[in-house]
Amino acid sequence: MRLLIHPLFILTAVVAIIFTATDFFIALIIAVVLHELAHALMAKYFGAVVARITLTPFGGALNLQAKILTAQQKCWIYLAGPIASLLFSLLFGVMVWLFPVLFIYLEYLVVANFMVGIINLLPIYPLDGGKILSQYVPSKFICLWSNLFFVVMIIVGLLGQYWWWLFFAIIMLLQINWDFKQSLYADKFNYAGKTKLGFFVRCAVLTNLTLFTIYKMINQKHPTEFVVVDDHNTVFYENDLEQWLLRFPPNTRLSQCLTNKKA
């Protein structure tokens, strides 16, 4: 399992240092790591392999492999983070109550864990509450609703001069597109489990097909090899398709992606 740092996490660190909020940001890092470890442990409980964890300012993103999870299992994985954060906040709070001398060391941990837990329960993408909602509501609606929410939050932040509120909304708005794309196509890209099965499923495609059309052709049990029959039998694989879906809109034609790849 690899631990990666998202650029927005680094940006938040720089802003925290500029505004002399370094102590709180360190507590926030600890809270986010604990939060993501809870997600990872629950995913492991359901038999999934956590390939990497990418830390973001108020949570993170798990890259799960080797198992296709049910909606209910995903919901438990998403809930594990906020529940753990609130429990850690309670634990540190009890420690401060029993040993007041620890207040100076644990104050920010109590607040940071509570904040991470509560914020992630909001039904807005890319927070855990939004990911839970996305299991039962169309993804396009969730993305639209979340973007509108943070745009309104930015406007209110500007009008009321709530600068940290404004910063949070901008960070979340930037993260939506990255995280939404990562999770939108994640279910079929399960290399760890599929490569162990020993063979590829070969699929013939044409250059005029869109990326999303090709995505729907992926075999969920075996890794898929794509052969472009009208482009000298050019071959590409799932990892190529995954990268293209993250870089280009899903209605992009395969011909455009192949041109960029050959350039």
PyMOL commands that set and color helices and strands:
alter all, ss='L'
color gray80, all
select helices_A, chain A and resi 7-18+22-45+71-98+100-119+128-133+139-160+163-184+191-195+211-215+238-247+254-262
alter helices_A, ss='H'
color red, helices_A
select strands_A, chain A and resi 2-5+49-56+59-65+201-205+224-228+234-237
alter strands_A, ss='S'
color yellow, strands_A
deselect
rebuild
show_as cartoon
